[in-house]
Amino acid sequence: MTSDLQGAQWRKSTFSADTGNCVEVASNLSGLVAVRDSKNPTGPALVSAPGEWRGFVTSIKGGTLST
């Protein structure tokens, strides 16, 4: 899946400190959600469908995602 991320509006959690070590999410893309490392804003981003992203977040919140 490829996407042009130039128009992305990136945001990070309000729980993040101002250290710059954060994950940023852009969900204003046409049918996609992108995730990137805030320390490397011009680097690669992971892109997924909104349903996949919701499933990932739900798994984290529910404690069902393990390492």
Protein Blocks (a to p, Z undefined) as FASTA:
>chain_A
ZZdfklpccdddfkbcceopacdddfkbghiacdddfklmmbccddddfklmmmmmmmmm
nopacZZ
